[in-house]
Amino acid sequence: MEANFLLNKLKVVGQLKQCVNFPKQISKKHLHTLLNEGRYRSGQSWCKYRYNRNTLLSHNWNHLAASGVPVYLMQDRLSDHQHRDIYHLCDKNRLQKYKRLEHGLILPATNVSIHHRPVSFGTKAILDASPPKVQPYLRLLRFDKPIGTYLLFWPCTWSIGLAAQAGHLPDLYLLALFGLGSLIMRGSGCIINDMWDRDIDKKVERTKTRPLASGELTPFQALVFLGGNLSLALAILLQLNWNSVFLGAASMILVIAYPLAKRYTYWPQVVLGLTFNYGAMLGWCAVKGDLDWPILPLYASCLLWTLVYDTIYAHQDKYDDMLIGVKSTALKFGDQTKIWLTGFSSMMIGCLTLTGHMCGQTWPYYTAVALTGTHLAHQLYTVDLNNPEDCLKKFKSNTQLGAVLFIGIVMGTLLKPKEKENEETT
């Protein structure tokens, strides 16, 4: 969006005058970046608007023009005439009341109608509704980006489903424990990663607004928060058998090591795969009490899956990574990325097929494996590795792949003859 267009829209008239509804194609991230660069600021100042969340103006993001200070990005919720406070952020980062407008007039932009937004219980809505002091901690956990939790959770469900007794559903209590554990451990991994990488994150466009990189939180605050998260994770781990407890505790070595891998090797995605899919072994051990041979091809297939989706994800930052010296498989493979990922995908399908054979699975499982292969082929055929938005879209689609395979495992286990229950892993 051109600067002249924005400046024409944001007309300053000495008082709160109008709400401007920008076209849908203007992304929140783009405007936030422009504001951070100072293009639409007055010195070091920006204005903040206190609003009532009950009445809404538009589905899209709105921007407010106020006296003498260009607008700061805010959400699409505006009150109908109640308690409007505009604050001026001084150079010393001290909020002072700049102007109070009671029952002022809001003139909506053209073609904008006042309506009520449906109640949302999504992670982003929960984060936005949280107290301001809590929000940096939730963003440190990537609470508003649950895709990582899903990708950590699905391998756990696969192993729990495969280890379930023939003709039975997987243990719902274990699924719930591993779901909560995935949320907590994914958040803990993000904290550790951000503590290691806070100086690197400042140099990467996508990560420079993270709480530690931007200075919203201090390393000590992050460390204390990490301790609380790991305590909760330990409480969940202690609900399992002792073999699982020792196996789970050993995973912390990988969790701590992953952020360092990108500094020394072009294969950090391998370390991530070993870490992120550790739940596959843990889930099997939680059900069976020990590890068996079928877990090896399953763990290998999960590792290969991570190499596929995280290499696609790493292509978002490849130019920043080259400048600052961070390594990844995206840089290692370069223009040959799709060839490499095709090989990994083929090996993943082979490992999943072998896992099904060793577990005595039935046709729903193999149907799900075939759909998994189709999904991977579609990803690799359609992804534009030079388009960060498309890379992110393909990366997020992997949660659908995880769900499809889990459903296939559950249905396949239900159709297994019960008399083979004791023969399936011998």
DOTI-555066 format. One record per residue: residue in one letter; x negated, y negated, z of N, C-alpha, C in turn. Coordinates in steps of 0.05 Angstrom, whole numbers, padded with zeros to 5 digits, always signed. Layout:
residues N
AXYZXYZXYZ
...
END
This chain:
residues 426
M-00017+00024+00000+00000+00000+00000-00018-00025+00000
E-00012-00043-00018-00029-00067-00021-00024-00086+00002
A-00045-00101+00009-00044-00119+00032-00023-00141+00027
N-00022-00151+00002-00003-00172-00004+00026-00164+00001
F+00032-00139-00006+00059-00129-00002+00066-00129+00028
L+00047-00119+00045+00053-00119+00073+00055-00147+00085
L+00038-00164+00076+00039-00192+00087+00064-00206+00079
N+00074-00200+00055+00099-00212+00047+00123-00202+00064
K+00121-00176+00071+00142-00164+00087+00142-00175+00116
L+00118-00178+00127+00115-00186+00155+00114-00217+00157
K+00137-00230+00154+00138-00259+00155+00141-00268+00184
V+00122-00284+00193+00123-00294+00220+00137-00321+00220
V+00159-00322+00236+00176-00346+00236+00178-00359+00264
G+00160-00351+00282+00161-00364+00308+00177-00349+00329
Q+00192-00330+00321+00208-00314+00341+00214-00287+00328
L+00223-00269+00345+00231-00243+00335+00252-00246+00314
K+00247-00238+00289+00265-00245+00268+00277-00221+00253
Q+00261-00202+00245+00272-00180+00230+00256-00155+00233
C+00269-00132+00227+00256-00106+00228+00252-00098+00199
V+00228-00090+00192+00222-00083+00164+00220-00053+00162
N+00236-00042+00144+00236-00013+00140+00219-00007+00114
F+00195+00004+00118+00179+00009+00095+00187+00034+00080
P+00180+00036+00054+00187+00059+00038+00175+00084+00051
K+00188+00107+00045+00181+00132+00057+00152+00141+00051
Q+00142+00133+00027+00115+00143+00019+00093+00130+00035
I+00098+00109+00050+00077+00097+00067+00074+00115+00092
S+00052+00127+00095+00048+00146+00117+00041+00131+00142
K+00049+00142+00165+00042+00131+00190+00012+00131+00194
K-00001+00152+00186-00030+00154+00190-00044+00132+00175
H-00035+00127+00150-00048+00107+00133-00046+00079+00146
L-00022+00072+00155-00018+00046+00167-00034+00043+00194
H-00034+00065+00209-00049+00065+00234-00079+00060+00228
T-00089+00073+00207-00117+00069+00200-00122+00040+00192
L-00104+00028+00176-00108+00000+00168-00108-00019+00192
L-00090-00013+00211-00089-00029+00235-00114-00027+00251
N-00125-00002+00253-00150+00001+00268-00173-00013+00255
E-00172-00015+00228-00193-00029+00214-00191-00059+00217
G-00169-00068+00228-00166-00097+00233-00154-00113+00210
R-00144-00100+00189-00135-00115+00166-00109-00130+00172
Y-00093-00121+00191-00068-00134+00196-00066-00143+00226
R-00089-00150+00236-00090-00160+00264-00096-00190+00264
S-00091-00201+00286-00100-00229+00291-00123-00227+00312
G-00147-00228+00303-00170-00225+00321-00169-00196+00332
Q-00169-00194+00359-00169-00168+00372-00142-00163+00384
S-00121-00175+00373-00095-00174+00386-00075-00158+00370
W-00056-00147+00385-00033-00135+00372-00009-00137+00391
C+00014-00134+00381+00037-00137+00398+00050-00110+00403
K+00062-00108+00426+00075-00083+00434+00104-00089+00441
Y+00122-00071+00433+00150-00077+00436+00162-00057+00456
R+00174-00067+00477+00188-00050+00496+00217-00047+00487
Y+00226-00023+00485+00253-00019+00473+00269+00001+00488
N+00295+00000+00483+00314+00020+00495+00317+00042+00474
R+00314+00067+00483+00314+00089+00464+00342+00098+00456
N+00363+00086+00467+00390+00096+00462+00400+00090+00434
T+00392+00068+00422+00402+00060+00396+00379+00059+00376
L+00385+00069+00352+00364+00073+00332+00370+00057+00307
L+00349+00051+00292+00354+00035+00268+00349+00050+00243
S+00330+00068+00242+00324+00081+00216+00310+00107+00220
H+00312+00125+00200+00298+00150+00201+00268+00145+00198
N+00261+00125+00182+00233+00119+00176+00220+00102+00198
W+00194+00097+00195+00180+00080+00214+00187+00051+00208
N+00191+00036+00230+00197+00007+00228+00174-00009+00239
H+00173-00033+00230+00152-00051+00238+00164-00078+00245
L+00154-00089+00266+00166-00113+00278+00149-00137+00273
A+00161-00159+00264+00146-00184+00260+00151-00202+00284
A+00130-00212+00296+00132-00228+00320+00115-00253+00317
S+00119-00272+00335+00107-00298+00332+00076-00296+00334
G+00063-00304+00313+00034-00309+00313+00017-00284+00314
V+00029-00260+00316+00014-00236+00318+00024-00215+00298
P+00008-00207+00279+00018-00186+00260+00026-00161+00275
V+00041-00145+00262+00055-00123+00276+00038-00099+00281
Y+00043-00085+00302+00030-00059+00309+00050-00037+00303
L+00039-00014+00294+00056+00008+00287+00072+00019+00312
M+00097+00024+00308+00113+00035+00330+00134+00053+00318
Q+00148+00068+00336+00167+00088+00327+00194+00075+00318
D+00210+00093+00306+00235+00083+00293+00258+00082+00313
R+00253+00072+00337+00274+00069+00356+00274+00040+00365
L+00297+00027+00363+00299-00001+00371+00325-00005+00386
S+00325-00022+00406+00349-00027+00421+00367-00046+00407
D+00392-00047+00415+00411-00064+00402+00410-00093+00412
H+00401-00101+00433+00395-00128+00441+00387-00129+00470
Q+00374-00108+00480+00369-00106+00509+00340-00106+00515
H+00332-00123+00533+00305-00123+00546+00283-00121+00526
R+00281-00141+00509+00259-00142+00490+00236-00157+00501
D+00214-00144+00505+00190-00156+00515+00167-00154+00495
I+00155-00175+00489+00132-00174+00471+00107-00181+00488
Y+00088-00164+00486+00063-00168+00502+00040-00174+00484
H+00022-00189+00495-00002-00196+00480-00025-00181+00493
L-00040-00166+00477-00063-00151+00488-00088-00169+00485
C-00098-00177+00508-00121-00195+00508-00147-00180+00500
D-00168-00195+00495-00193-00182+00488-00204-00165+00512
K-00195-00172+00536-00204-00157+00560-00186-00133+00565
N-00170-00125+00545-00152-00102+00548-00133-00105+00571
R-00124-00130+00576-00105-00135+00598-00078-00143+00585
L-00058-00128+00591-00032-00135+00580-00020-00158+00595
Q-00013-00179+00581+00001-00202+00592+00027-00206+00577
K+00047-00215+00592+00073-00220+00579+00069-00244+00561
Y+00075-00240+00535+00072-00261+00515+00098-00276+00511
K+00119-00262+00508+00144-00276+00503+00167-00257+00509
R+00188-00266+00522+00211-00249+00528+00235-00260+00513
L+00248-00243+00498+00271-00251+00483+00295-00235+00493
E+00314-00248+00505+00338-00235+00515+00361-00240+00494
H+00374-00218+00487+00397-00219+00469+00390-00234+00443
G+00366-00230+00433+00358-00242+00408+00371-00228+00384
L+00369-00240+00361+00382-00229+00338+00362-00212+00322
I+00371-00188+00315+00355-00171+00297+00369-00171+00270
L+00354-00178+00250+00365-00177+00223+00353-00153+00209
P+00368-00131+00205+00357-00107+00192+00349-00113+00163
A+00329-00098+00154+00321-00101+00126+00343-00091+00108
T+00341-00097+00082+00361-00089+00063+00364-00058+00062
N+00388-00050+00059+00395-00021+00056+00388-00004+00080
V+00387-00017+00104+00382-00002+00128+00407-00004+00145
S+00417+00019+00154+00441+00019+00170+00434+00029+00198
I+00448+00019+00218+00443+00028+00246+00458+00054+00250
H+00444+00073+00261+00455+00099+00266+00441+00112+00290
H+00452+00134+00299+00440+00148+00322+00424+00172+00311
R+00401+00174+00321+00383+00196+00313+00390+00221+00328
P+00391+00245+00315+00397+00269+00329+00376+00275+00351
V+00385+00287+00373+00366+00294+00394+00347+00315+00384
S+00321+00311+00389+00301+00330+00380+00286+00341+00404
F+00281+00367+00403+00265+00381+00424+00239+00391+00413
G+00230+00380+00390+00204+00387+00379+00181+00377+00397
T+00158+00388+00392+00135+00381+00408+00128+00351+00405
K+00130+00341+00381+00124+00312+00376+00144+00295+00392
A+00170+00302+00392+00190+00287+00406+00184+00288+00437
I+00176+00311+00446+00170+00314+00475+00146+00296+00482
L+00126+00296+00465+00103+00279+00470+00110+00250+00471
D+00126+00241+00451+00134+00213+00450+00151+00205+00474
A+00166+00224+00485+00183+00217+00508+00169+00219+00534
S+00144+00228+00534+00129+00232+00559+00118+00205+00569
P+00113+00202+00595+00101+00177+00605+00075+00171+00591
P+00068+00146+00587+00044+00138+00573+00018+00150+00585
K+00017+00153+00611-00007+00164+00623-00010+00194+00618
V+00012+00207+00612+00012+00236+00606+00005+00242+00577
Q+00012+00224+00559+00009+00229+00531-00020+00235+00522
P-00041+00222+00532-00068+00229+00524-00075+00258+00531
Y-00065+00268+00554-00071+00295+00561-00057+00315+00543
L-00032+00309+00536-00018+00326+00517-00031+00326+00490
R-00040+00303+00481-00054+00302+00455-00081+00316+00456
L-00094+00316+00480-00119+00331+00483-00114+00361+00480
L-00090+00370+00488-00083+00398+00484-00072+00404+00456
R-00070+00384+00439-00057+00386+00413-00028+00396+00416
F-00015+00386+00437+00013+00395+00443+00031+00389+00420
D+00026+00367+00406+00044+00359+00383+00036+00373+00358
K+00016+00391+00359+00008+00406+00335+00008+00436+00342
P+00031+00448+00344+00032+00476+00355+00022+00498+00336
I+00014+00491+00312+00006+00511+00293-00017+00528+00305
G-00036+00516+00319-00058+00530+00331-00049+00551+00351
T-00028+00544+00367-00017+00563+00386-00005+00587+00372
Y+00010+00582+00350+00022+00603+00335+00000+00622+00324
L-00021+00611+00312-00042+00627+00300-00057+00643+00321
L-00058+00633+00346-00070+00648+00368-00051+00670+00378
F-00025+00665+00376-00005+00683+00387+00001+00707+00370
W+00001+00703+00343+00010+00724+00325-00008+00749+00327
P-00034+00748+00328-00050+00772+00331-00043+00787+00357
C-00036+00772+00378-00028+00785+00403-00003+00802+00399
T+00016+00790+00385+00042+00804+00380+00038+00828+00362
W+00020+00826+00343+00015+00848+00325+00005+00873+00341
S-00014+00868+00358-00025+00891+00374-00005+00901+00394
I+00010+00884+00407+00030+00893+00426+00051+00909+00411
G+00059+00900+00387+00079+00915+00372+00069+00942+00362
L+00044+00943+00353+00032+00968+00344+00028+00988+00366
A+00022+00977+00390+00017+00995+00413+00042+01004+00427
A+00065+00993+00419+00091+01000+00432+00097+01030+00426
Q+00113+01041+00443+00122+01069+00440+00139+01072+00415
A+00136+01094+00401+00152+01099+00377+00181+01098+00383
G+00196+01083+00366+00225+01081+00369+00233+01060+00389
H+00215+01044+00400+00221+01024+00420+00212+00996+00411
L+00225+00976+00422+00216+00949+00418+00191+00943+00434
P+00175+00923+00426+00152+00916+00442+00161+00904+00469
D+00143+00905+00488+00149+00896+00515+00153+00865+00515
L+00178+00857+00521+00185+00828+00519+00170+00812+00541
Y+00166+00825+00564+00151+00811+00586+00123+00805+00577
L+00110+00825+00565+00083+00820+00555+00082+00799+00533
L+00102+00799+00515+00103+00779+00494+00105+00751+00506
A+00122+00748+00527+00125+00723+00540+00099+00714+00554
L+00086+00733+00568+00060+00726+00581+00039+00717+00561
F+00038+00731+00539+00018+00724+00518+00025+00699+00504
G+00051+00693+00501+00059+00668+00489+00051+00644+00506
L+00056+00646+00532+00047+00625+00550+00017+00623+00552
G+00004+00646+00552-00025+00647+00553-00037+00634+00528
S-00025+00639+00505-00035+00627+00480-00033+00597+00480
L-00011+00586+00491-00008+00558+00493-00030+00546+00511
I-00035+00558+00534-00054+00548+00553-00083+00551+00542
M-00089+00574+00532-00117+00579+00523-00123+00563+00497
R-00103+00560+00480-00109+00543+00457-00115+00514+00466
G-00099+00504+00485-00105+00478+00496-00132+00476+00509
S-00140+00497+00524-00166+00497+00537-00188+00497+00517
G-00184+00513+00495-00204+00513+00474-00207+00486+00461
C-00185+00471+00458-00186+00445+00446-00201+00425+00464
I-00197+00428+00490-00211+00411+00509-00241+00415+00507
I-00249+00441+00508-00277+00448+00506-00289+00438+00480
N-00274+00442+00458-00284+00433+00432-00287+00402+00432
D-00268+00388+00443-00270+00359+00442-00292+00348+00461
M-00297+00362+00483-00319+00354+00500-00346+00357+00487
W-00349+00379+00472-00374+00383+00457-00376+00363+00434
D-00354+00358+00421-00354+00343+00395-00346+00314+00396
R-00344+00302+00420-00333+00275+00421-00349+00255+00405
D-00376+00259+00404-00392+00240+00388-00388+00245+00358
I-00385+00271+00350-00380+00277+00322-00352+00268+00314
D-00333+00272+00331-00305+00264+00325-00302+00234+00319
K-00319+00218+00331-00318+00189+00326-00324+00182+00297
K-00339+00200+00283-00348+00195+00256-00330+00207+00235
V-00310+00222+00243-00293+00236+00224-00265+00223+00224
E-00256+00216+00201-00231+00201+00198-00208+00215+00212
R-00205+00241+00209-00183+00256+00220-00183+00259+00250
T-00207+00257+00262-00210+00263+00291-00217+00239+00308
K-00222+00216+00296-00232+00194+00312-00212+00182+00332
T-00186+00189+00329-00166+00179+00348-00161+00199+00370
R-00175+00221+00372-00171+00240+00394-00178+00227+00420
P-00165+00235+00442-00168+00220+00468-00197+00217+00477
L-00214+00237+00474-00242+00234+00484-00258+00217+00464
A-00254+00221+00438-00269+00205+00419-00261+00176+00420
S-00236+00170+00425-00227+00142+00425-00231+00129+00452
G-00238+00144+00473-00243+00132+00499-00218+00131+00517
E-00196+00142+00508-00172+00142+00525-00176+00158+00551
L-00191+00180+00548-00198+00196+00571-00228+00198+00574
T-00238+00202+00598-00266+00205+00603-00273+00235+00603
P-00298+00242+00599-00305+00271+00600-00299+00283+00627
F-00301+00268+00649-00295+00279+00675-00265+00285+00677
Q-00248+00267+00668-00219+00273+00668-00213+00298+00652
A-00226+00301+00629-00222+00324+00612-00231+00350+00627
L-00253+00348+00641-00264+00371+00655-00245+00379+00678
V-00234+00361+00692-00215+00367+00714-00190+00380+00702
F-00181+00369+00680-00157+00380+00666-00163+00408+00656
L-00187+00412+00646-00194+00438+00636-00194+00459+00659
G-00204+00450+00682-00203+00468+00705-00175+00477+00713
G-00156+00458+00712-00128+00464+00717-00117+00484+00697
N-00123+00480+00672-00113+00498+00651-00125+00526+00654
L-00150+00528+00659-00163+00554+00662-00153+00568+00687
S-00145+00554+00707-00133+00566+00731-00107+00579+00724
L-00090+00565+00708-00065+00576+00700-00069+00601+00682
A-00089+00599+00664-00095+00622+00647-00104+00646+00663
L-00119+00642+00684-00128+00664+00702-00104+00676+00716
A-00086+00659+00725-00062+00669+00738-00046+00688+00720
I-00044+00681+00694-00031+00698+00675-00046+00724+00670
L-00072+00721+00667-00089+00744+00662-00087+00765+00684
L-00085+00756+00709-00083+00774+00732-00057+00790+00733
Q-00038+00783+00716-00014+00799+00714-00018+00825+00699
L-00041+00828+00685-00046+00851+00668-00063+00871+00684
N-00069+00894+00671-00085+00914+00684-00114+00905+00685
W-00130+00918+00702-00157+00908+00707-00175+00910+00683
N-00172+00930+00666-00188+00930+00642-00183+00905+00625
S-00157+00897+00624-00150+00873+00609-00161+00848+00622
V-00161+00848+00648-00172+00824+00662-00202+00820+00656
F-00218+00842+00657-00246+00839+00651-00250+00833+00621
L-00234+00845+00604-00236+00840+00575-00230+00811+00569
G-00209+00801+00582-00201+00773+00577-00221+00753+00588
A-00233+00759+00611-00253+00741+00623-00277+00738+00604
A-00284+00760+00591-00307+00760+00573-00303+00741+00549
S-00278+00735+00542-00273+00718+00519-00283+00690+00522
M-00287+00681+00547-00296+00653+00552-00323+00648+00540
I-00339+00669+00536-00365+00665+00523-00361+00655+00495
L-00342+00667+00480-00336+00658+00453-00323+00631+00452
V-00305+00626+00471-00291+00600+00472-00311+00577+00475
I-00331+00581+00492-00351+00560+00496-00371+00558+00472
A-00376+00581+00460-00396+00582+00439-00387+00570+00412
Y-00361+00572+00407-00351+00564+00380-00359+00535+00372
P-00355+00515+00390-00361+00488+00382-00391+00484+00374
L-00408+00501+00386-00437+00499+00380-00444+00511+00353
A-00428+00531+00344-00434+00546+00320-00436+00528+00295
K-00418+00508+00294-00418+00490+00270-00443+00473+00268
R-00459+00472+00289-00483+00457+00288-00507+00473+00276
Y-00504+00499+00277-00527+00516+00270-00523+00535+00247
T-00498+00540+00240-00492+00560+00219-00470+00550+00201
Y-00471+00559+00176-00449+00553+00157-00426+00573+00161
W-00427+00590+00181-00406+00609+00185-00392+00606+00213
P-00386+00581+00221-00372+00578+00247-00344+00591+00247
Q-00333+00594+00223-00306+00607+00221-00307+00636+00230
V-00330+00649+00228-00333+00676+00238-00330+00676+00269
V-00344+00657+00282-00343+00655+00311-00314+00648+00319
L-00302+00630+00304-00274+00623+00310-00256+00647+00307
G-00260+00663+00286-00244+00687+00283-00247+00707+00305
L-00272+00711+00314-00276+00729+00337-00262+00718+00362
T-00262+00692+00365-00250+00679+00389-00219+00679+00387
F-00209+00669+00365-00181+00664+00362-00165+00690+00361
N-00177+00712+00353-00162+00737+00350-00169+00757+00373
Y-00182+00747+00393-00189+00764+00416-00163+00775+00429
G-00141+00761+00426-00116+00770+00437-00106+00796+00425
A-00116+00803+00401-00108+00828+00388-00119+00851+00405
M-00144+00850+00414-00154+00870+00431-00141+00870+00459
L-00137+00846+00469-00126+00843+00495-00097+00853+00497
G-00081+00848+00476-00054+00858+00475-00052+00888+00475
W-00070+00901+00459-00070+00930+00457-00078+00942+00484
C-00098+00930+00497-00108+00940+00523-00086+00936+00544
A-00071+00914+00542-00050+00909+00562-00028+00930+00561
V-00023+00941+00537-00002+00962+00533-00013+00990+00539
K-00036+00996+00527-00047+01023+00529-00065+01028+00553
G-00075+01006+00565-00094+01009+00587-00123+01011+00578
D-00128+01014+00553-00155+01016+00542-00155+01010+00513
L-00178+01008+00500-00180+01003+00472-00182+01030+00457
D-00168+01032+00434-00169+01055+00417-00179+01048+00389
W-00184+01068+00373-00196+01064+00346-00179+01046+00328
P-00152+01047+00329-00137+01030+00310-00141+01000+00314
I-00152+00992+00338-00155+00964+00343-00178+00953+00326
L-00197+00969+00317-00220+00959+00302-00211+00948+00274
P-00196+00963+00258-00188+00951+00232-00168+00928+00236
L-00152+00929+00258-00134+00907+00263-00149+00881+00270
Y-00169+00884+00287-00185+00861+00295-00200+00850+00271
A-00210+00868+00254-00224+00860+00229-00206+00845+00211
S-00181+00854+00208-00162+00841+00190-00155+00813+00201
C-00153+00810+00227-00148+00784+00239-00171+00765+00234
L-00196+00775+00237-00220+00759+00232-00220+00749+00203
L-00213+00767+00184-00213+00759+00156-00191+00738+00150
W-00169+00741+00164-00147+00722+00161-00156+00694+00170
T-00170+00693+00192-00181+00668+00202-00200+00655+00182
L-00217+00672+00170-00236+00661+00150-00221+00648+00127
V-00198+00660+00120-00182+00648+00098-00170+00621+00106
Y-00154+00622+00128-00139+00597+00134-00157+00575+00144
D-00178+00582+00159-00194+00560+00170-00214+00549+00150
T-00221+00564+00130-00237+00553+00108-00221+00533+00092
I-00195+00540+00087-00177+00520+00074-00175+00495+00092
Y-00172+00499+00118-00169+00477+00136-00195+00459+00136
A-00218+00472+00135-00243+00458+00136-00248+00440+00111
H-00234+00446+00089-00237+00430+00065-00226+00402+00069
Q-00210+00398+00090-00200+00371+00096-00223+00352+00103
D-00243+00362+00117-00264+00346+00128-00291+00349+00114
K-00291+00362+00091-00317+00370+00079-00335+00346+00073
Y-00323+00323+00065-00340+00300+00058-00352+00287+00083
D-00335+00285+00104-00346+00275+00130-00366+00294+00141
D-00361+00320+00139-00380+00340+00149-00407+00338+00135
M-00407+00334+00109-00432+00331+00095-00448+00307+00104
L-00434+00285+00111-00448+00261+00119-00460+00263+00146
I-00446+00277+00165-00456+00278+00192-00471+00304+00199
G-00472+00322+00179-00489+00346+00183-00475+00370+00197
V-00448+00370+00198-00433+00392+00209-00430+00414+00188
K-00432+00439+00195-00432+00461+00176-00405+00475+00177
S-00397+00487+00155-00372+00503+00153-00373+00521+00129
T-00355+00540+00128-00353+00557+00104-00343+00541+00080
A-00328+00520+00085-00319+00503+00063-00343+00492+00047
L-00364+00483+00062-00388+00473+00049-00405+00496+00038
K-00405+00518+00052-00421+00541+00043-00411+00552+00016
F-00384+00555+00013-00373+00566-00011-00370+00546-00033
G-00365+00521-00027-00362+00500-00047-00342+00507-00068
D-00350+00505-00093-00331+00510-00116-00323+00540-00118
Q-00338+00557-00104-00331+00586-00105-00313+00594-00082
T-00301+00575-00069-00284+00581-00045-00262+00601-00051
K-00247+00596-00073-00224+00613-00079-00233+00642-00085
I-00256+00645-00097-00267+00672-00102-00273+00687-00076
W-00287+00673-00058-00293+00684-00032-00267+00691-00016
L-00248+00673-00016-00224+00677+00000-00207+00699-00012
T-00208+00702-00039-00194+00725-00051-00206+00751-00041
G-00232+00752-00039-00245+00776-00028-00237+00782+00001
F-00237+00760+00017-00229+00764+00045-00200+00773+00047
S-00183+00762+00031-00154+00769+00032-00151+00798+00024
S-00165+00807+00004-00163+00835-00005-00172+00854+00017
M-00194+00847+00030-00204+00863+00052-00185+00863+00076
M-00172+00840+00081-00152+00839+00102-00129+00858+00097
I-00119+00859+00073-00097+00877+00066-00106+00906+00069
G-00130+00912+00061-00141+00939+00064-00143+00947+00094
C-00152+00929+00111-00154+00935+00139-00127+00938+00152
L-00107+00922+00144-00080+00925+00155-00068+00951+00146
T-00073+00959+00122-00063+00985+00112-00075+01008+00128
L-00101+01007+00133-00114+01027+00149-00103+01028+00177
T-00099+01004+00189-00087+01003+00216-00060+01017+00216
G-00043+01011+00196-00017+01024+00195-00019+01054+00193
H-00038+01064+00177-00042+01093+00174-00051+01105+00201
M-00069+01093+00215-00079+01103+00240-00057+01103+00262
C-00038+01084+00259-00017+01082+00279+00009+01097+00271
G+00008+01110+00248+00031+01125+00239+00055+01107+00232
Q+00050+01084+00221+00071+01065+00214+00089+01075+00191
T+00112+01062+00189+00132+01070+00168+00135+01048+00148
W+00154+01052+00129+00155+01034+00105+00160+01005+00112
P+00175+00997+00133+00178+00968+00138+00151+00954+00143
Y+00133+00968+00156+00106+00957+00161+00091+00952+00134
Y+00092+00972+00117+00077+00969+00092+00090+00948+00073
T+00116+00945+00076+00130+00924+00061+00120+00897+00071
A+00118+00894+00097+00108+00869+00109+00079+00864+00100
V+00063+00885+00099+00035+00881+00090+00035+00872+00061
A+00053+00883+00044+00054+00874+00016+00062+00845+00014
L+00082+00837+00031+00090+00809+00031+00068+00791+00041
T+00052+00801+00060+00029+00786+00070+00009+00781+00047
G+00004+00801+00032-00014+00798+00009-00004+00778-00011
T+00023+00779-00016+00035+00760-00035+00032+00731-00024
H+00037+00728+00001+00034+00702+00014+00006+00691+00011
L-00014+00708+00016-00042+00699+00013-00048+00692-00016
A-00039+00708-00034-00044+00703-00063-00032+00676-00071
H-00008+00671-00061+00005+00645-00068-00011+00622-00056
Q-00020+00625-00031-00036+00603-00019-00061+00597-00037
L-00075+00618-00044-00100+00614-00058-00096+00604-00086
Y-00074+00612-00098-00068+00604-00126-00060+00574-00127
T-00045+00565-00107-00033+00539-00109-00048+00517-00093
V-00066+00525-00075-00079+00504-00058-00097+00487-00075
D-00096+00461-00069-00114+00442-00081-00135+00435-00060
L-00159+00446-00062-00179+00443-00041-00191+00415-00039
N-00184+00398-00059-00193+00370-00058-00172+00352-00048
N-00149+00363-00039-00127+00347-00029-00123+00355+00000
P-00131+00338+00019-00129+00344+00048-00100+00351+00056
E-00081+00336+00045-00053+00341+00053-00044+00369+00045
D-00052+00377+00021-00044+00404+00011-00059+00426+00027
C-00084+00421+00034-00099+00440+00051-00085+00444+00078
L-00076+00422+00090-00062+00424+00115-00035+00438+00112
K-00021+00433+00091+00004+00447+00086+00000+00477+00083
K-00020+00485+00068-00025+00514+00064-00034+00526+00091
F-00050+00512+00106-00059+00522+00132-00035+00527+00150
K-00017+00508+00151+00006+00511+00169+00025+00534+00160
S+00025+00540+00134+00042+00561+00124+00035+00589+00135
N+00011+00591+00147+00003+00617+00157+00019+00627+00181
T+00032+00609+00194+00050+00618+00216+00073+00635+00205
Q+00082+00629+00180+00102+00646+00168+00091+00673+00162
L+00067+00675+00153+00054+00701+00148+00053+00717+00173
G+00046+00705+00196+00044+00719+00221+00071+00730+00230
A+00092+00714+00225+00119+00722+00233+00129+00746+00216
V+00123+00745+00190+00131+00766+00172+00118+00793+00180
L+00093+00792+00186+00079+00817+00193+00089+00827+00220
F+00094+00810+00239+00104+00818+00265+00131+00832+00262
I+00149+00821+00246+00175+00833+00241+00172+00861+00229
G+00153+00863+00209+00148+00889+00197+00138+00909+00217
I+00120+00900+00235+00110+00919+00256+00132+00928+00274
V+00149+00910+00283+00171+00918+00301+00190+00937+00287
M+00198+00931+00263+00216+00949+00248+00203+00976+00242
G+00178+00975+00235+00164+01000+00229+00161+01017+00253
T+00156+01005+00277+00154+01021+00302+00181+01032+00310
L+00202+01017+00306+00229+01028+00312+00236+01052+00296
L+00227+01053+00271+00233+01076+00254+00214+01099+00256
K+00194+01096+00273+00175+01119+00277+00189+01141+00292
P+00186+01166+00284+00198+01188+00299+00187+01190+00327
K+00204+01192+00347+00195+01192+00374+00177+01216+00381
E+00181+01238+00367+00164+01261+00373+00135+01257+00366
K+00129+01237+00349+00101+01231+00342+00088+01211+00360
E+00103+01205+00381+00093+01183+00399+00066+01189+00411
N+00060+01215+00417+00035+01221+00429+00013+01228+00409
E+00021+01228+00383+00001+01235+00362-00009+01211+00346
E+00003+01188+00351-00002+01166+00332-00030+01154+00333
T-00044+01157+00356-00070+01145+00358-00092+01166+00364
T-00086+01191+00359-00106+01212+00364-00125+01215+00341
END
